[in-house]
Amino acid sequence: MARDDALKSYKAKRNFKITPEPEEGGEAGVEGQLQFVIQKHWATRLHYDLRLELDGTMKSWAVPRGPSFDPSDKRMAVQVEDHPISYNTFEGQIPAKQYGAGKVIVWDKGTWVPVGDAAKGYREGKLKFELHGHKLHGHWTLVRMKGKDKDEAKQPPWLLIKEHDAYERAAAEYSVVDEMPDSVGKLPLPGAKAARKPAAPKAVVKSAKKAATKVALPATLKPQLATLVDAPPADPDAWLYEIKFDGYRLLARIDGKKVQLFTRNGHDWTHKLGALAAALQKAKLPPCWLDGEIVVNNDAGVPDFQALQNAFDKSGTDAIVYFVFDLPFCDGEDLRAEPLEARRARLQMLLHDVDSDAVRFSEVFDAPGRDIVLSACKLGLEGVIGKRRESVYRASRSPDWIKLKCSQRQEFVIGGWTDPKGARAGLGALLLGVHDERGALRYAGNVGSGFSAASLAALRKQLDKIAAKASPFSAKTAVDRNAHWVQPKLIAEVSFSEWTKTGSVRHPVFHGLRADKPPVQIVRERPADDGQPARAGSKVSTTSKKSEAASKPSPASVLPASFKVSSPTRVIDASTGATKIDVVRYYALIAPLLLPHLKRRPVSLVRAPEGIAGELFFQKHLEKYKMPGVRPLDPALDPGHAPLLEIASAQGLLSAAQMNALEFHTWNAYKTSIGKPDRMTFDLDPGEGVQWSTMQEAAKLVHVLLKELELAAFVKTSGGKGLHVVVPLQKRYDWDTVKAFSQAIVQHLARTLPQVFVAKSGPRNRVGKIFVDYLRNGFGATTASAWTLRARPGLGVSVPIGWEEVDHIESGAHWKLADIHRRLDTGNAPWDGYAAAARSPREAMAALDFTPPSSN
């Protein structure tokens, strides 16, 4: 088919005087470099448009849920009209009332290699190919579904399936559309790779230079961290392995003559490492960030942590060696989106001419992971680090970097010490602790070996300076009678054979003190597949104070690699097919937007263990369930009951979702001032027969009345049938007064507009009318929070909106789990100024002739 004929349908659907989409054009890929693109499209529903270059156009499929690396996920792909090759670079907003109206970004792009005859496979309905993109890699298949109706359909349905290879990932553990939600539009097209083996350094460096984006050298950088695992992955060709150095992680920022050396937590150690800083300055490297580890080797040439500690203690840092293993930035280029192999090849060439024993390139081993671990252990090394060849650089803990240890080894907080026995001087043993999921320091045993006479004396001096009268541990220990307590300020590096059932270390050996981490970060390290968090208290995402209200979830807003979800494929909503893992991933993604609405307030949960079709449970007290990150509040807030609960972190949000929580409801008061509400909430609840247009008018009428009373009002969808109007208040009146005043407002509405509003609840009272529910304003009453899902078919979402948007939404469940991505860019922005708008309702009470029932 000629190109013009192939694009006939595409052109007929669009008015190119209105839409910014290209009408035609675009350069075809060179031989063997056919292009592909996946565009993320916020149309009526969010979907992903897969396009493959073939016969001069882009063959296109709409994939509602996007691609999955799990071969068991057969994703529906509806074939649509061919697009011009020029469409590959299109990003922007398709205007309203135009075909496909909505936002479009280039979610992934690259080259594709057909397996076999592409034209024949396409005609016969089974197209096999290999992708080489920024996000998607490996072998895939498109299969056209059979059947008379399907064969004759204008938009034939296909299935997009990931083939079994080194890139496959279980859907319950990894979702590429959630992990990597952003555009790659500004990144150049990555080149095709025929194999996953390392390319020659010069070739890979050339690719890295092409793909990098000119940027200013950032002032700070957070390092990528590795996840502890029990065994090497099953796909050896996809991984590189390096020595796990027994030292301190160090990031070097080089900008002309200025060299700065930072620990993993951002502490500037340049003054401690003068010789290394001088060596890097002498190397005359371009502006860059280097990532590596500093060590001191023992006489056998093996990194020795105690020797490194001694080097700092004795000001002998000239012996320190910096092994560099990554290059996130270089010479005005941001290389973090480039594959690991490209970054390492660039790094190897950068360090090739550096004439210094203090700065070395960290080599990798091209051998199976298990063999490398065994060899490392025989040599007396701590272990090895594995890294995915194609992985990008992330400022977080990632499953793409893994650590395999020869023996168990980690940091512990020192909580005390015991007296020495016999001829030993200084101390007998150090008492060790780790923080649990609630932040309490739990006793983890003691260590009495691995010390020298000098280290015992030095340790005793440091411990005497931080002596304490009481134990820092959360419970009594077996050595309380003989213990000398200290403030939990020092961190010990300890190796050991195993954890006992009671949570203590067995056969521990002291290796030295650490000064590169705060004690509060020290928790029990667990392998990523043991069902426990690898780092209790680790954050899924963060937002700055400045932009917290309006920020959108970032790529970091995803499930931690170590977070395990039980029964991930259980169907929660049969009407959409949404599963438990979909719900958990939603709350991981939305955490930065939801948490500001939950923090400091008592929170109640609606739990659905069997999905929305089963029995729902309303839970307002912590009771017997242990949910990491969910805090018990002071029992005095609700005497006679188990503690109320608070969710103040993403970890708590995920723990609740793992316990089948679907909805999150909040009180109208903060935990710190529980007796005086800081807001009024009006739930506009339509009775039978009320049209949505009536709901819209009713909401605006409520807004008008509140403005006349000089009260600010903010609105959100309920996620169900109605709308919620929220009035911020200064904390001046008690619950009874605020509730009575909200009732007076509703009664005024019902008297003034009886054809629209009713002040009495109950289905019979509100047929054809709207009950403005003021009962939400009583002590202990709750309202569904902004951004919560609702346990109803479709899984609607309660979303903050602006008053100007009320006329444009179609229902209280305008946004649902399936299409909430359309709203993330807007986030909490419609409620900007909420806190500043709070005022005392005293004048509003007077204007309504309302007399408070009690004096305040």
N, C-alpha and C positions, 0 to 999 in steps of 0.2 A: 504494500500500500504506500502511495506517495506520502511525503511528509505533510503536505497541505491537507490531504484527505484525512490523515490520521489526527490532525489538530482541528478538524471541522467542528466536532462536538465541543471541544474546549473553548473555541472562539465564540460559538453560538450561545454559550451560557453566560458570557461576560460582556459588560459594557466597559471597554478600555478607556473611555473618556472619564470614567468615575473610579474604577478600581486601579490601584497601583500595580497590579499583577502584569507581568510582561506578556505581550501578544504573541511573540515568536522570537526566534533567534537562539543564540547560545552556541558555544564551541563544543564540538564533539570530542570525546576523549581520544587520545592517541591509541594506536594498536596495542591491545593487551591491557589497556587502562580504561575500561568502561567505567562510567561514573554511576554512583548511587547516592541518593539523599533520602533522609527521613525528616519530614517536617512535622513539628508538633503544632496542632491546629485547634485553637479554641473556637470552634464553630458552635452550633446548637449544643453539641456535646464534644468534650475533648476527645481527640483521636490522633493517631499518628499516620501520616501519609508516606508510604514506602514507594520510592520511584527508582526504577532500574533503566539505565540507558540501553536501548535496543532499537536497531533500524532507524536511527535518526531522531527518535523522540524518547521521552521518559514514560515507560509503562508504569502505571500507577495503581496502587491498592490502598484503601483506607483500612487501617488496623485499629479498631476501637480501643483495645487495651494496651496496644504497643507491643514491641517484641519481648520475648522472654528467653533467657539462656537455658531454661529447663526443657529438655526434649519431650517431657510428658505434657507440656503446655502446647496445645494446638490452637493457636490464636487465629480467630476469624479475620480474613483479609478480603474486603469487598473490592473487586476490580472497578475502577472508575476510568474516566476518559484520559487518553494520553495527554501529557503536558509537554511544552517545549523545553529543550535543554536549558534555556535561560532561566527557567523557573527554579533551578537548583539553588540559586543564590537569593531567592526572594525571601525577605523577612519584612513584616509590617502588618498593618491593619487593613483588612478587607472591609470596606464601608458597610454600614447597615443597609439592608434590603438588596444587597448584591449577593450573588451566588457564593456560598461559603463564608458569609460575613463573620468576621472574628479575627483574632490575633494569630499570626503565623511566625514561628521561628525555625531555623535550621537546627534540628536536634542532633543529627549526626550526618556525616557525609564521608565519602571516600571512594574507593574503587571496588569493583566486583569482578570475579573471574568465573565464567560459566563452567560447570562440570558437564562436559559433553557439548552437543549442539544446542545452543541457546534458543535459536529460532524454532527448532523442532520441539524442544521441551516446552516452549511457550505455547505452541500450537496444540500440543497433545495434552497440556494441562499438568505437566510435572516438570518444574524448572528447578534444577539443582545448581547451587552456586556457592562461592566463598566470598565473604565480605572482609574488607580491610579498611575499617573506619576509625574514627576517634574513639567510639564506644563499642561498636559491634565488630566482632571478629569471628572467624571460623566458618564452618559449613552450615548451610541452611537449605531448606526446600520449600517451594511454593507448590501446593497441590490443589487443582481445581476440583471442587466437589461435584459429584455425579448426580444424575437425575434429570428427567425431562424438563421440569420447571427450572432447574438450575442451569441447564444447558441453554435454554432459550431466554434467560434473564438478561436484561439490559446491563445490569451490573452483577456479573457472575460471582458467586462466593468462592473464595479459595481459603486454604489454611496455610499459615506461616508456621513452620516447624523448625526448631533447632536440631541439627544432627548431633550425634554423639561424637565428641572430640575433646581436646584439652581445654576448651573454653566453656563447656557446659557447667551450669551452676544450678543447684536445687532452688526452686521458686520460694520455698519456705525460708531460705537463708539469704537470698539475694534477688533484688528487683532492680534491673538496670534503669528503668524509667524513674524509679524513686531515688536511687543512688545518684544519678547523673541527670538532673532535670533541665539543665540550662543549655543555652545556644552554643554551637561551635561555628557560627556563621562567620566570625572574623578569623578563624584559623584556616590556613591554606589546606588544599586537598592532600591528605596523606598518600604516599606512594604505595603501590601494591607490593606485597611481600610474598615470595614464593614459598617460604618456609619460616618456621619459628626459631630456627637456629640464629645465633648472633651474626649480624652482618659485619662486614669489614668496617673497622672504625671510621675510615674516611667517608665511606658511603653513608653510614648512619649519621655521622656528624653533619653531612650535607643536608640530610633530611631534617635534622634537628634545627639547623639554621633557617631552613625554609619555613618551618612550621612555627617558629618562635614569633612573638609579638613584641615590638619595641615598647619598653616600659621603663619607668624610673626605678632605680634600685630601692626596694622597700626598706624602711628603717628597722623593721622587726620581721621575724619569721618563726612560725611555730613548726616544729619538726613532725615528720610522719613517724608513727610509733608502730611497733610490731605486736602481733597477737600471739600469746602463748598457745602452743598446740602439743598434742601428745605424739604425733607421728607425721612424717612427711606426706604431702598430698599424693594422690594416685596418678597425677598427670605430670611426670617428671620433665617432659620437654617444655612445659610452660614456665619453669622456675629456674632461677639462678640461686646459688648458695655462696655465702661469705662466712668467714670466721665471726663468731659472736665475741667481740673483743671484751676483755675483762677490764673495763675502764669507765671513763665518763664520756657521755655524749657531748659533742661540742659543735656549735655552728659558728662559722667564720664569715663575717661581713667585710669585704674588701672594696674600698672605694678610693682609688688613687693611692696616696700614701697613708690613708687612714685605715687601720686594721682594728676590728673589734671582734672579740671572742665571747660567745654567749653559751650558757648552759641550756639544757632542754627547756628550762622554765624561764628563760629570758634574763638570767642574772649575768651581768657583765664581769667576766673573769680576765679581761685583758691585762689588768695590773698583776694578776697572779701568774701569767704565762708570758712574761716579757720575751723570753728567748723564742718561743713559737711565733709570737706576733712579729718579731724582727725577721724571722725566717720567711714568713709570708709576705712581709713588706719587701724584702730583698728579691722575692720571686717575680715581682713586677707583673702580677696577674691583672687582667682586665677587671672592671667592676663586677663583682659576683658574690653569691652566697655559696659557701661550701658546707656540706654536711658530713660529719664523720665522728670518730671516737678517739680520745687521747688515752694512751697506755704507757706503761713502763714495762719493758721486757725483763725477765729474770735471766740468770746465767744460761738457762737452756733455750733462751730465745722465745719463751712463752709469756704472753701478757700476764702480769701479776698485780692484782688489785692492791695488795698490801704494799708492794713496792711503789705504786702510784701514790698511795696515801702518804707514805714516808717521804716521797719527793716533795709534796706540798708542806709537810710538817717541818722538813729540814731545809726548805728553800732550795731544793735541788732539782728544780723543774727543767734544767737543761737536758735531762735524760728523757724527757717526755717526747713521744712520737705521736704525730697526728695522722691516723689512717683515714683518708677521705673516700667516701663511697657514693656521694650523690652531688648533683649540681642543679639546684632548683632555678637559679638565675645566673645569667652570664652575659656580660657586654651588652646591656640594654635589652636582653631577651628573656622572656618568661618561659622557662622550659618545663614547667610543672605539668602541662597537658601532654608533653611528649612521652613516648614509651620509655621505660627504665633503660632499655638497651641503648637508646639514642642518647639519653643523658649521660650514661656511663662512658660511652665512646667519646663524647665531647669532653668529658672530664679527663679521660685518659690522655687525650692529646694535649689538653691544657696543662697537665702536670708533667708531661713527657720531658720537658727541658728544665724543670725545677731541680736545681742542684742543691739539695738539702736532705740530710738523713732524718730531719724532723718532720718532713711532709712527704707522705707516701700515698700512692694509689692503692686502694683496697681491692685485691684481686678476687676473682670468683673461681669456683670449681665446676668444671663441666663433667659432672658425674651424678649418679642417682643420689637423692637426698639421704637415704638410709645409710649408704656406704660412707657418705661424707660425715654424718653424725658419728658413726662408729670410729672413723679415723680421728676425728676431732677429740673424742673422749679418750682414745688411747694416747694422744699427745698431751693430755692434761689440760685441754682447752675447756672453756665454759660451755660451749655448744656452737650452733651455727644459726645464721639468719637466712631464711628463704624469701625470695622476692619474685613476684610475677614479672616475666620479661616485658609484658605489654602494659604494666601498671603505670598509672599517672602518680604524681606526687601530691599527697593530701596532708593537710595540717591537722591530722587526727590519728587515732589508732585505727588500723586498717587490716582486714583479712588478706590484703594483697602482700603484706609483709608478715612473716611468721617467725617465731623463735622456737628452736628445739634445744633443750638443755640436756647436758650430760647427767647432771644431778640437779635436784631442785635447789634453787637459790633465789633469794629475794631480799628486800630491805625490811627491817623491823624497827619500830619505835622502842627506844630504851625507856623503861618505866621505873627501873630500880636496879639494885645490885645486892649481892650477898657477901658476907665476910670471907676472906681467904682462909684456907686450912693448911696446916703443916708449915712448910718453909716458904710457901707462896706469899707474895706481898701484893699490896694494892687492892685486889678484890677477888672474890671466888668465881662468881658468874654474873652475867648481865641478864636481867629479866626483860623479856621481849613481849611486844604487843603489836597487834594490827587493828585497824578500825573496821567495825562491822558496817552493815548497810545503813544503820541509823547514825553512824558517826561516832559511836562509843568505842573506846580503846579496850580491846579484849586481850586477855593474857594468852600468850602463845608459847610458853615454855621459857627455858633459859639456856644460855650458851656459856660453857666454861673452858672451851678449847680453842686453839688457834691464836693464843696470845703469846707475846714475848715479854720478857721482864720490862723492857722499855715501854711497850704499849700498855702494859698493866699500870705502870706508874703514871703515864700520860693520861690514860682514861680516868684514873682515880681523881686527878686534879680537875679534869673537866666536869666530872660528876659531882664533886664537892661544891662547885660553883652554882649548880642548879638543884641543890638539895630541896626536898619538899617534905612536909609533915604528914601528908596523906597519900594514899595510893592513887595513881592516875587510872588504874584499871577499873572496869565497870563491875567486876565481881571479885570476891576473895580468891587469892591464889594459894597454892600448896606451900608457899614459902613465906607467907605473911609475917610470921613471928621473927624470922631472921633477916627480913628485908630492910634495906635503906632506900627510901623512895626519892625519886627525882622528878623534876618537871619534864614532861614528854617533849623534849626539844632536840634530842640527838637521835640519829638514824644509824643503825648497824647493818652492814652487808653480811649475810649469813648463808652458808650452804648447809644442806641437810639431806637425809635419805628419804624421808617421807613425813606426811602429816599423820598424827594418830587420830583415832576416832573422836577423841575429846578435844581435838583442835590444837595440839601442841606439836612442835617439831621434834623429830627423832634424829640423833647423831649429829647435832649442829656443830658447825665450825665457823668461828669468827674470821672475817676477812678484812674488816676495817670500817671506819666511819664514812658516811656519805654527807656531803654538804651541798649537793646540787638539787635537792628536792625538799619541799616543806613537809614536815611530819604528818600533816593532815591528809596528805595524799597516799599514805602507806596503808594498803589493804592486802588481804590475802590474794595472791595471784592464782588464777585457775586456768586450766586449759580451756580453749574456746568451745570445746564440744562436751563439756561436762554439765551443761545445763545451768551454770551459774554465771553471773557477770564476771568478766575478766578483771574489771576494775569497778568495784562498788562505788557509786557516786559519780561515775563518768558521765559527762554531758553529751547529749545527743546533738544539741545545737545551742548557740548563744546569740544574743542580740545586744547591741549597745544600748545604754540608757537613753541616748539621744534619739535613737530611731526605733525604740522598742514598740511603740504603739502602732506604727505604720509599717514595720518591717515585714518582709515576706520570708517564708521558710527558705533556707539555703540548701545547697547540696549536702551539707553536713547534717541536715535534719532527717536522718534515716536511722534504721535500726542499728544499734551497735552489733558488731560481728558476733559478740559473745552472747547476745540476748536470744534465748531460745523460746519459741512459742509452741505450746502444746496444742495438738489437734489443729494445725494451721489451715487445713483444707476443709474444716467443718463449715458448712453453709450457714451463714447468719441470716441472710435475706434471700428466700427462694425466688422472689420476683426479679431480682437482679443477678443472682448467683454470687453475690458478695460473700467472701469467706472470712474466717477469723483473722488470717494473716493480712487481708486487705484492711480490716479495721485497725489492727495494731500498726500497720504501716501508715495509715492515715494519721493516727495520733502522734506517731514519730515525726511525720512531716509538718503537722500543724502546731506542734508544741510551742514554737516562739510566739504564735498568735494567740493561743489558748491560755497559756500560763499567766499572763498579766490579769486575766479575768478570774483566775482561781486563787492566786497567791494571797495569803493572809486571811482567807475566808474559810469557814467550815464548808466542807464539800460533801455532798451526798451522791451516791452512785446508783444507777439503774443497771443491774446485771442481768444478762441473758445467757445462761449456761447452755441452753439448747437453741439459741437463735431467737429471733423475734416472734416466731410461731409458738414457742414454748412459754413456760411460766417466767415472768419477770420478777426480779427481787429488788426492792428499794433498800439500800444500805446507807445509814447515816453515821453509824458508829464503827470503830475499827474492829472490835470484837476479836474473834480468834484468827482472822486471816492475817498472814504476814506478807506484806507487800513492800518490798524495798522502795524507799523514796516516798512512801505515804506515811505522814507523821501523825502521831496521836496528839490531840490538843489537851489543854489543861482540863482534867475531869470536872473542875469547878464551873466550867462553862455550861455543863448540862448535868447537874448533880443527880446521882442515883442511877446513872447509865454508864456503859463503857465509853471511853473517850470519843469525842467527835474527831473527825479526821481532816487533814489538810494535805493538798497536793501542791508542792512548791517547786518541783523539778520535773524534767522530762522523764527521768527514771521512774518517778512515782506514777506519772501518766501511763507509761508503758506497763508497769506492774499491774495497775488497775485494769488495763485493757487485756492483759494476759489472764486476769481473773474474770474475764468475760464482761467487764463493764462497757456498756455502750453509751450511756448518757452521764454527764457530769452537771450537777445542780449546785448552786451556791446560795448562801444566806445573803441578806441585805446589810450585813455588818461585818466588820473586821474582828478577828480574834482578840485584838488588843483593846477593843472598845465594844465589847459584845452587847452592852446594854443600850447603845444608841446607834440606830441605823444610819448609814451614810447614803442611802438611796431609797426611792420608792419605785416599785415596779407595777405596771399595769399590763395585764395579759388580755389582749383583745381576742375573745373566744367566740367565733360565730356559731349561731344556732342553726338548726336545720332550715335549708332553703335560702340562706344568705348568699348572695352573689359576691364574687371576689371584688368587683368594682365598688360594692357597698363597703367592704372591708377597707379598701383604700381611702374612700371618702371619710370613713369613721376615724381612721388613724389621723388624718389631717385635721379633723375637727377636735380631737383630743389635743393635738399639737397647738391649735389656735387657743383653746381654753388655757393651757399651761402657759403660753406666751402672755396672755392677758393677766395671768397671776404672777408674771415675771419669774417663772421657773423654767430653767433650761430643760430640754427634753431630747433624748436620743432614741433612735428606733433600730430594731433588728428583726429579721425574720425569726419566727419561732422554730423553723424546721418542720413544723407540722401544719396546722390549719390556719394559724393566725399570725399576729404581730405582737411584739413586746415593745412597750414604751417605757424607758428608764429615765428617772429624774434624779440627778446627783444632789445630795443634801449635805450641808454642814451638820456635824454630829451634835445637835443641840437638844433633841427630844427623844423620849423613850419609845419603846415599841408600841405601846397602847396608843400613844398620841399620834404617831406616824400612821398607824393602821387606821385609826378613826378619821384622820384627815384625808387619807386616800379614799376612804369610804364616802366621805362628804363630797369629794370631787366627782366620784362616780354617780352619786345620787343627784348631784347638780346636772350632770350630763343626761341622766335618765328623765329628769323633770323637764329639762329644756328641749330635748329631742327624743321624746318617747317612741317615735316611730323607728328610731335607729338603735337606741341603747336601752338596756335593762340593768337594774342594780341588784337583781336577785339571781342567784345561780340555779342550776337545775334545768334539764332539757325542756320541761313544759313552759318555763318562764321565758325562754328565749327563742321560741320558734319564729324564724324570720327576723330575729334581732341579734344584737351583739352584746354579750355580757362582758363588761370590763372588769376583769377579776382583780379585786383589790386585796383578796385574802392572802396573796403572796407576801404581804407586808407585815404579817404577824410573826412573833417570836418563834423560831424554829422552822418557819416556812421557807421553801426554796423555789428557785426558778432555773430552768434550763440555761446553762451558761452559753455565752457566745462561742461559736465554733464547735459545740458539742454535736455529735450525731443524735438522731432521734430514733427510737426503737419502733419504727413503723415501716411498712413496705416502701422501698425506694431509698431508705436511710437518708432522710433529709438532714440538712445542716442549718443550725441557727447562725445567721450571718449579720454582722453590723452593716447597716446601710445609711446613706444620707437621706434626708427628707425629700430631696429632689428625685430620689430613685423610687419612691413609693409608687408613683404612677406607672413605673416601667417593669415591675416584677409581676409574675404571673400567679404566685401563690405563696403561702408561708413556707413552702418547701421548694422555693424557686431554685435553690442549689441543693444538690444531692452528692453523695459520696462519689458517684460516677463522674460528675462534672465540676466538682469544687475547685479543680485546678484553674478554672476560668477566673476565679476570684482572688487568687493568692497575691497577685500583683497589687491589688487594692488593699488587702489586709485590713488592719484596724484604722486606716486613715479616716474613714467617715466619722469616727468618734474622736478625732483630734480635738483637744481642748476640753475633754470630759471632766478631768479633775479640777481644772481651773473654773469650771462653770458651777461648781457646787455653791449653794448659798443657803442661808437660814430660811425656812418656810414661814417665819413669823408674820411677815407682811402679807404673804399669800393667804394665810389663815384669816387675817383680819379682812382682806378683800372678799373672802367667801363667807364672812360672818361666822367663822368656825371658832368655837371656844375649846381649848385643849381640855381633856378630861382630868388632867392632873397638872399641878404646878411643877415647873422644871427650872 
